[in-house]
Amino acid sequence: MLGVRRSDLPLDKDAHSRFLPWLIAFMVFLAVLAIGGILVLGATASRWDQGVGGTLTVQIAATDNAAQDQNNLQEVLNVIAAESAIETYLVIDEERMMTLLKPWLGADADPADLPLPKLVDIGLADGARFDLLGFTERMQQRVPEATVDDHRVWLQRLVNLIETVELIGLATLGFIALATIGTVIFTTRTGLAVHKEAIEVLHLIGAQDSYIAGQFAGRALMLGLKGGLIGMALGLPALLAVGYLAESLEGAALPEITFGIFEWVLFAVIPIAVALLAMSTARATVLRSLARML
């Protein structure tokens, strides 16, 4: 028939190849989860870096004297205003602080019963050189009750952790690719052993090794594509389900699993890439095996 490639080997009847799509589907399922996790971690690290990387927080401990607390706050604001590297600063009001504390203290907490400190959020100018040590010393000389929290310290540690997890995810993708290659090699060699006599006959009538390799490569391509689509159909719903559960939890630090055009194109390429990997692996395996047989 037109458009159907003739096959001289009954590869579609091999019982051992029936499991190959499901094995590949399992590999693709893991790959989708790993890639999704890497993308989400990267977006989360970028969001935290943009939102927290250029900020500081000054905390002024409460005293028993309200007038002293107000004076301390004014002194802190004077020190902040004199710093050229600081672009913006904002005093966190009591209502905002109670909103932040509500998940831990409950809705019935009374701010009058709590020695709430004064908090000032500071935004640094982009590219500005900021002497944190000198700023802290000047601050504490004027207001001993004040402490400076540099978010960049713990943020850098958190980013380092995320980058380490991303590297582990990339290594996992490498192991998945190696496992897929090993599975295709095993299946192809088994097919060569099963059809050894038919291959010898094809050699006798003049068939080239490349032609025989094309038979196995075409079959591996179709099985790889089938397994890739199955794995994609299982992996994407699982990834979206994790995102749905994450959205149901409260907390701004939790990442929001949303993907753009680039991410969806990347996911769409996975089944094709796996199919091409299976095809090239099968072809190389057949050519190498036939070279040893002759």
N, C-alpha and C positions, 0 to 999 in steps of 0.2 A: 504493500500500500504506500501511496505517496506520503512523505513526511514521517514515516516510521522507519527507523534504522534497523537493518537486518542484523540479527545476532546468530552467530554460528554455534554459540555455547548456550545451553539452557540454564543460564544463571538465575533466571527468575523462579526456577523450581528448587533452588538450593534451600534446604531447611535451615542451615546454619545462618543464612543471611536474613532470615525473618526477624531475628532479634536485634539486628544492627540498628534499625531506625529507633527502637525503644532505648537502646543504650546511648545513641547520639542525642535523643530527646532528653534523657536524664542529664547529659553533659551540658546541653544548651540551657536547660532549666537552671542549673547551678551558675552558668555563665551570666544569664540574665540577672539573677539575684546579685551576683558579684559586681557586675557593671552598674546596676542600679544603686547598690550601696556605695560604690566609688563616686558616682555622680552626686549623690545626696551629700556625702561627706565633704566633697570638694565645694559644693554650693554653701554648705553650712559654715565651713571654715572661712570662706570669702565673706559671708554675711556678718559673722562675728568680727572679722578683721576690720570691715568697714564701719561697723556700729560701735566697736569698743576700742579698736586699736589706737585711735587718737584722742582718748578721753582719760581723765583723772577724776577722782572723787575725794573731796576734803570732808572729813568727818570731825565735828566739834562736839566733844562729850558734854552732856548736860550737867549743870551744877545746881545747887540749891537756891541760887539767886537768879531770878528771871532777867533782871537788869544786866547782870554779869553775862548771861548767855547772849543777850542781844548785843552787848558791847563786843564780845568775842566774835560774833558773826560779822560785825562791821569791820573789825580789825582784819579778819580773814579776807573779806571782800576788798579791802584796801590793798592787801598784799597781792591779791589776784589781779586787780586792775593795773598794778604797776609792772606786771610781767608782759613783755611785748609778744612772747610766743603764744600767749593764750588768746584765742579768737573769741570764744563765747564762754559764758558761765551762767548757771541757773541755780537758784536756791530751791531745793525740793520742799514744797509746803507740807504741812502736817496731814492734809487730806490724802495727798499722793502717797505718803509714807504708810498711812494706815491701809490704803488699798494694797500696797505691796506686802504688808504684814498679815493681811486678812486670811490667806490660806493657812497660816501657821497659828494665828491667835484666835481666829473665829470672828464672826460678824459682831459679837457683843463686846469686843475689846474697847475700853475707854482710854483715849490718849492721855487723859488727865492722870491716870494711874501708872503710866509708863514714862520712864525717863528717856524720852526720845531725843537722840542727838540731832544736831543741825547738819544737813547734808548739802553740799554744793557740787554740782556736776560741772566739770570743766572740759571744754573742747579746745584742742590745740590746733593751731594753724597748720595747713598742709606744708610740709617741707621745712618748717621752722625748727631751729636748733633750740632744744629745751634742756636746761640744766635741772634735772629733777632733784639731785642732792642739795644744790644751793637753794632751790625753791622751798624744799622741806625745812631746811635750817632756818631760813628767814621766817617761814610760817610759824615754827615752834618757838622762835625767839619772841614773836609778838603774841602768840596764843599757845601756851603749853598744852592746852587741852585738845589742840587740833592734830590730826594725823592725816597723811596723804596716802591714798591707795592708788598705786599705779597698775591699771588693768593690763598693761602690756606684758607684765611678768607672767601672770597666770595664763594670759591669752597665748603667749608664745609656747608655753608648755602644752597647752591644749592643742594648738596647731601642730606641734611636733607629734603628739599622740595620734592626731587624725592622719597626718602624713604617713606615720608608721602603719596604721591600719590600711591606708590606701595601698601601700607597698605590698602588704600581705594579700590584699585583694588582687593586685596585679599578678603576684606569684601564684595565687589560686587559679587565675585565668590561664597562666602558663601550664600548670599541672593538668588543667582540664583539656587543654589542647594536646598535651602529650598523651593523656589517657585516650583521647579520641583517635589520635594517630595509631596508638598501639592496638586499639580495638579494630580499626580498619585493616591494619597489617595482618593481624591474626585471622580475620575473616577472609581476606584476600588469599592468604597462603592456604587456608583450608579449601577454598574454592579451586585453587590451582591443583591441590592434591586430588580433589574429587574428579576434576575434569582433565587429569593428566593424559589419559589416552586420547581424548578428543583433541587436545592441544597438539599432541604428536602427529595426529592425522592432518591437522591444519598446516603443520610445518612441512609435512611431506608433499602437500599439494601447493606449496609455495607461499603460505601466509607469513608475513613478517611479524617480528616480535611487537612492533608498534601497533599492528592491527589487533593482535590478541590483547595487548595492554589496553587498547581503546575499548574493547568489550567489557573488561572489568572496570575501567574508569567510568564508563557511561552508567553502568549499574550502580557503582558507588555514589555517583553524582545524584541519581534519583533517590537512593536510600538516604543519603545525607540530607538532601533537601526535605524529604518527608519527615525525617527525625527532627530536623531543625524547626520545621513549622509546628510539629507537635510540642516540642520543648518551649517554643515561643508562646504557644497557646496556653501552656500551663504556667510559665514563668511570669508573664505580664499580669495576669489576675492576682497571683500571689503577691507581687510587688505592690500593686495598687491596694490590695487588702491591708498590707502593712501600713501603707500611707493613710488609709482610712482610720485604722486603729490609732495611729499617731495623732491624727487630727482630733480625735475624741478626748485626748488627754490635755490638760491645761498646762501651759508652760511655754514661754516664748523661746526657750532654748531648743525645743524640739524642732527638727527640720520638717519643712513642708514638702512632701514628695510631689513635685510638679515638674513636668518635662517640657522642653521647647522643641522646636523643629529639629535642631541638631540631634538631640537625644533620641527622638523617635526615628530619625533616619539611621542612627547608630544601631538601634534595636532591630530595625528592618533589615540591616545588612548582615546581622548575625547568622540567620539560616543560610543565606547565600555564601557567606564566608566558610561556614562549616561544610557545606556541600562541595565547594571548591577544594577545601582541605582534604576531604575524603576522596575526591576524584584524583587529585595529584598524588596523594599517598598510595592509592590503589595502583595507579599507573607506574609509579616508581618501584613499588614492590614487585609487580609483575615483570617489569623489565629486568630488574636485578635477579629475580628468581630464574627467569628464562635464560639469562646469560650464564648462570651457574649450571643449568641443566645441559647446555650444549657443550 
